[in-house]
Amino acid sequence: MRDRIIFSPWLALAPALTIIVLLLGASLAYGIAQSLGLMSELDESALSPRAYADLFSGQGIAGREFWGSLGFSLWISLASTLVSAFLALIIAFWLSGSRLDTLALNSNLAFPHLVWAVGLLLLLSQSGLLARWAASLGLISLPAEFPVLVRDKNGIGIILSYIGKEVPFLALLVISVLRTQPEGYQLVAENLGANRWQRIRYVTLPMVAPILLSGSLLAFAYIFSAYEVPALLGVNYPRMLPVLALRFFNDPDLSARADGMAISLVITVITLVVAWASLQRGERHAGQ
């Protein structure tokens, strides 16, 4: 009888999954309750969608800044993801066909995003190393004349920081696919008269596109919901949504906490949708 007992993988994962579901569920319930105005600190027990109404209608302090922050967050996330995917594809094609090691790419992954952002701040700020070197070489008269590349209103510093971190991640994903694919496809295409560009377009790109798209969606979701880099390299206006959410959550006026929680839940919904799309894409590719 014991030999017939089959242990489900889900049964083995049940303890860990239970803890994760309880923690995530409790956090979401707490956030939803506070976003609806249910706060014991203010003895508020009546639920109200005021925070969401203010956000989506552009009313109130949070609402007036919400849509600008949403557009800024989408700009940063899309620009960082698209540029990172393009550069990762070029680097992957270059490294996959050579004997060069990927140690530099792997080493980059060991640095947290915050550490990378601090290094970028010390390097590219108007009082940073590049500004001082340019002034000492006579390229500019004062370090303050160095171009504003970090803490700028266009988010260039934030985008550069994310590109520096996401390019190695995406490049390693593409390299892993290129180095495990048989060379027969390339040989067949070459024998049929396809030149190098045609082999890349019709053979290589279709092979790496699914993994690159899934990785790019995950990178977009992370960038859209991350706090530390835009808080360090961004300006007071416009602010990315995570920075804006924490600003209202930490407001001395406790009633503003509902706005912060509402913004956080908007971030959560968008991030979960993008992560779900990435998961669906991966499952569809695995089934082909």
C-alpha positions in Angstrom: 0.0 0.0 0.0 2.8 2.4 0.8 4.3 1.8 -2.6 1.2 3.2 -4.2 1.3 6.5 -2.3 2.3 9.3 -4.6 3.4 12.5 -3.0 2.3 15.5 -5.0 4.9 18.3 -5.5 2.2 20.7 -4.3 2.0 18.7 -1.0 5.7 19.1 -0.5 5.5 22.8 -1.2 2.4 23.3 1.0 4.2 24.7 4.1 6.2 27.3 2.2 3.2 28.2 0.0 1.0 28.6 3.0 3.4 31.1 4.6 3.7 33.0 1.3 0.0 33.1 0.7 -0.8 34.2 4.3 1.9 37.0 4.3 0.9 38.2 0.8 -2.8 37.9 1.5 -2.5 39.8 4.8 -0.5 42.5 3.2 -2.9 42.9 0.4 -5.9 42.9 2.8 -4.2 45.5 4.9 -3.4 47.7 1.9 -6.9 47.5 0.5 -8.4 48.3 3.8 -6.3 51.4 4.3 -6.7 52.5 0.7 -10.5 52.5 1.4 -10.0 54.6 4.5 -10.2 51.9 7.1 -7.6 53.1 9.6 -7.6 52.3 13.3 -5.2 55.2 14.0 -8.0 57.7 13.0 -10.8 55.6 14.4 -12.2 55.3 10.8 -14.4 52.3 10.2 -16.4 53.4 7.2 -15.1 52.2 3.8 -14.8 54.9 1.1 -13.3 54.8 -2.4 -12.4 58.5 -2.0 -8.6 57.8 -2.6 -9.3 56.0 -5.9 -11.8 58.6 -7.0 -9.3 61.4 -6.3 -6.5 59.5 -8.1 -8.4 58.7 -11.3 -10.2 62.1 -11.5 -7.1 64.1 -10.8 -8.5 65.7 -7.7 -6.7 66.4 -4.4 -3.0 66.6 -3.8 -2.3 62.9 -4.8 -4.6 63.1 -7.8 -3.0 66.1 -9.3 0.4 64.4 -9.4 -0.8 60.8 -10.1 -1.2 60.9 -13.8 2.1 62.7 -14.3 3.8 60.2 -12.2 2.1 57.3 -14.0 3.3 58.7 -17.4 6.8 59.3 -16.0 6.9 55.7 -14.6 5.8 54.3 -18.0 8.4 56.4 -19.8 11.2 55.2 -17.5 10.2 51.6 -17.6 9.6 51.4 -21.4 12.7 53.3 -22.3 14.9 51.3 -20.0 13.4 48.0 -21.1 13.6 48.7 -24.9 17.1 50.0 -24.9 18.3 47.2 -22.6 16.7 44.6 -24.9 18.3 46.0 -28.0 21.8 46.3 -26.4 21.4 42.8 -24.9 20.6 41.3 -28.3 23.7 42.9 -29.8 26.0 41.8 -27.0 24.5 38.3 -27.0 25.1 37.9 -30.8 28.7 39.1 -30.3 29.5 36.8 -27.4 27.7 33.7 -28.6 29.9 33.5 -31.7 33.2 34.0 -29.9 35.2 32.4 -27.1 34.9 35.4 -24.9 33.6 34.6 -21.4 30.5 36.1 -19.8 32.3 36.8 -16.5 31.7 40.5 -16.8 28.0 40.0 -17.3 27.7 37.6 -14.4 29.7 39.9 -12.2 27.3 42.7 -12.8 24.4 40.7 -11.5 26.1 40.5 -8.1 25.7 44.3 -7.6 22.4 45.4 -6.1 20.6 48.0 -8.0 21.1 50.5 -5.1 24.9 50.0 -5.1 25.0 50.4 -8.9 22.9 53.6 -8.7 25.2 55.1 -6.0 28.2 54.3 -8.2 26.5 56.0 -11.1 25.7 59.0 -9.0 29.4 59.4 -7.9 30.5 59.1 -11.5 28.0 61.2 -13.5 26.8 63.9 -11.1 28.0 67.5 -11.7 30.3 67.0 -8.7 31.3 63.5 -9.7 34.4 62.0 -11.1 33.7 62.6 -14.8 32.9 66.3 -14.2 36.1 66.8 -12.2 38.2 65.0 -14.8 36.6 67.1 -17.6 37.4 70.3 -15.7 40.9 69.2 -15.0 41.5 68.4 -18.7 40.1 71.8 -19.7 37.1 70.4 -21.5 34.9 72.5 -19.2 35.8 75.5 -17.0 33.9 74.3 -13.9 32.4 70.9 -12.8 29.0 72.6 -12.6 29.1 73.0 -16.4 29.0 69.2 -16.8 25.7 68.0 -18.4 23.0 67.0 -16.0 22.8 63.3 -16.3 21.5 62.3 -12.9 18.7 63.8 -10.8 17.3 65.4 -14.0 13.6 65.9 -14.8 13.8 63.6 -17.8 15.0 60.6 -15.8 18.1 60.0 -17.8 20.1 59.0 -14.8 17.4 56.5 -13.7 17.3 55.0 -17.2 21.1 54.7 -17.4 21.2 53.0 -14.1 18.5 50.4 -15.1 20.2 49.9 -18.5 23.4 49.1 -16.8 21.7 46.4 -14.7 19.2 44.9 -17.1 21.4 44.5 -20.2 23.6 41.8 -18.6 20.4 40.0 -17.3 18.8 40.0 -20.7 22.0 39.2 -22.6 22.6 36.1 -20.5 19.1 34.9 -21.2 19.7 35.3 -24.9 23.2 33.7 -24.8 21.8 30.7 -23.0 19.4 30.1 -25.9 22.0 30.8 -28.6 24.6 28.4 -27.1 22.1 25.6 -26.7 20.6 25.7 -30.2 22.0 23.2 -32.8 23.9 24.7 -35.7 21.9 22.7 -38.2 19.3 25.5 -38.7 22.1 27.9 -39.6 23.7 25.5 -42.0 20.4 24.7 -43.7 19.6 28.4 -44.2 23.2 29.0 -45.5 22.9 26.1 -48.0 19.6 27.5 -49.2 21.4 30.8 -50.0 20.5 32.9 -47.0 23.1 35.6 -46.2 24.2 36.5 -42.7 21.5 39.1 -42.2 18.8 36.7 -43.5 20.0 34.0 -41.2 19.8 36.4 -38.2 16.3 37.7 -39.3 14.6 34.4 -40.1 16.5 31.8 -38.0 18.2 33.4 -35.0 15.7 36.1 -34.0 12.7 33.8 -34.0 14.6 31.5 -31.6 15.5 34.1 -29.1 12.5 36.4 -29.4 10.3 34.4 -26.8 12.9 34.4 -24.1 13.9 38.0 -24.8 10.2 39.1 -24.6 9.6 37.2 -21.4 12.7 38.6 -19.8 11.9 42.1 -21.0 8.4 41.9 -19.4 9.9 40.9 -16.1 12.5 43.7 -16.4 9.6 46.2 -17.1 7.6 44.9 -14.1 10.6 45.3 -11.8 11.6 48.8 -13.0 8.0 50.0 -12.8 7.6 48.9 -9.2 11.1 49.6 -7.8 11.7 52.4 -5.3 15.4 52.8 -4.5 16.9 53.9 -7.8 14.3 56.6 -8.6 14.4 57.8 -5.0 18.2 58.2 -5.3 18.6 59.5 -8.8 15.2 61.2 -9.4 13.9 64.7 -8.7 11.0 65.9 -6.6 8.8 66.4 -9.7 8.0 64.3 -11.6 8.4 61.3 -9.4 7.9 57.6 -10.2 4.8 56.0 -8.7 6.7 54.0 -5.9 8.4 57.3 -4.7 5.0 59.1 -4.8 3.3 56.3 -2.9 5.8 56.4 -0.1 5.7 60.2 0.1 1.9 60.0 0.9 2.3 56.9 3.1 4.8 58.8 5.3 2.9 62.1 5.3 2.3 63.5 8.8 -1.4 63.7 7.9 -2.5 60.1 8.5 -5.5 60.6 6.2 -3.0 60.8 3.2 -2.0 57.2 3.9 -5.1 56.1 2.0 -3.7 57.8 -1.1 -0.3 56.2 -0.7 -1.9 52.7 -0.3 -4.2 53.3 -3.4 -1.1 54.2 -5.5 0.7 51.2 -4.2 -2.2 48.9 -5.2 -2.3 50.5 -8.7 1.4 49.6 -9.0 0.7 46.1 -7.7 -2.1 45.5 -10.3 0.0 46.7 -13.2 3.0 44.7 -12.1 1.0 41.5 -11.7 -0.6 42.0 -15.1 2.8 42.3 -16.7 4.2 39.4 -14.8 1.2 37.3 -15.8 1.8 38.2 -19.4 5.4 37.1 -19.1 4.3 33.8 -17.5 1.7 33.2 -20.2 4.3 33.9 -22.9 6.8 31.5 -21.3 4.2 28.7 -21.1 3.1 29.2 -24.6 6.7 29.0 -25.8 7.3 25.9 -23.8 4.3 24.2 -25.3 5.4 24.8 -28.9 
